[in-house]
Amino acid sequence: MTLHDERIITINEMVGFNQINGIEITEWQDGSGAVQLRITENHLNPADVVHGGVLSAMLDVALAMSGSYFAPPSPLMPGLTLHLSTQFLSGAKRADDMLYATSTKTGGGASVFFAEGAIHTPDGRLIATATGTFKRGRIPAAS
């Protein structure tokens, strides 16, 4: 993984939901986003496959990024989820080691956008897809 935007490194180092759950941003550009997750025992459900909540969270993060890019030096602010529809297509196991979620902005206006995305294993197996509606992230007002 090569990160060219220091802002992504800063976000990945922040303590919060993504860090606690192992979700790491790998790409964030205008109209697209990508995250990855190294599968651990903590991500598995009783059936020994990655929990659907983990998959939904990965897709939520990736899709919310795709329509909320701000050019440097502005901070990166992900969008807010208004609706997310996830389709689980295959189970991911611990042996898959990594999961990769990618997303693309598919439309929208000035404040609301639509996105779609997918999760794949390193060998290209499709695990889940999602579509969603998001409110564009806003740069916080100076306090």
N, C-alpha and C positions, 0 to 999 in steps of 0.2 A: 504494500500500500504506500503510495506516494501522496502526501498532502502538500499542496502548494499554497494553501490559504491558511495562514496562522490562526485565523478566527475559528476554523474547524478544530484545530488542536486545542484551543482554549475551551471550546464547548465540551469536547471529549474529556477534558480534565476536570470539569465541574462535577461536584457531588450532586447527585439527583437521580431521577428515575432511570435515565439511560445508563449511567455508570453502574448503579446498583444491579441492573438487570443484564449488563454486559453488552448493551447496544452501542456500537461505535459508528459514528458518521465517517464515511470514507469519501463522499463527494457531495458537493452542494453548489449547483450552478443555476442560472436563470432557466427555469423550466424542467429541472431534473434534480434528483437526489439519490443517494445510495447509503445504505448502512450494512454493517455486518455483525455477526454474533458468533462467538466460539461457544459451541454447545457444551454445557457441563451437566452434571447430575441434577443440579438445581433447576434446570429447564425442563426436566422430564415429568410426565404425568404417571399415574400408576400403571398405564399400559406400556411404559418404557419408550414413549415417543415424546417429542417436544410438544409441550402444552400449547393449545390453541391460543391462549392469552398471550404467550410470548410471540407467536407468529403475528397476531393482530397488532401487538405493540410495535413490532418492527415495521409493519406496513403503515401504521398510523404515523410513525415518526418520519419515514421516508416520503410518504405522500404529502404530509404537511409542509415539508421542506420545499417541494417542487415549485410552488407558486409564491414563495416568500423570500426570494433571494434579494439581498441588498448589496450593491457594489461597495468595495472598500472605500473609505475607512469606516462606513457604517457597520454596526454590529449585525450579526446574523440572528434573525428572529423567526422561529418556525410559525406556521399558521396554526389556527385553532380549529379543531375538528367540529364540523357541524353534523356530518353523517359519514359513516364508514361501513361498507358492506364487504365482508371477507368470505372467500370461498376456499375451503380446505380441500386440497386435491390429492395429497399423498402425505404419509407420515415421515417425519425426519427423526432419525435415531442418533444416539450418542456417537456411533461409528461414523456418521456423516461429518463430524468434527466442526464444520463451519456452515453458516447460512448467509446468503447474500440477498438483500432486498434492494430493488431498483424502482424508481418511480419517474413518471412523466406528467407534467401539467398538460391537460387536454383541452382546457378552455376556461372561460370565465370573464369577469370584468375587473373593475378597479379594486373592489374589496372582497369579492368572493370568487373562488376558482374551483375547478374540478381536476381530479388527478386519478391516475391508475397506476398499479404497480404489481410486482410479482416477487416471490421468494424462490430462489434456486439453491440447490446443493452444489458443491464444487464440481461434481460431474455433470451438472446441467439439468438434473431432475427438478421438475416444477413441483413445488410444495404447496403454495397458496397464491391466490391473486386477490386484489382488492380494488374497489373504486370508491371515491369519496368526494365530499363537498367540504370546503374549508374557507375560513375567513383569513385573509392575508395577515401575516404577522405585522406588528407595528413596532417601530423603534420607540422605546419608552421616553416620555417627556423628561427633560432635565428637572431634577428636584432642587 
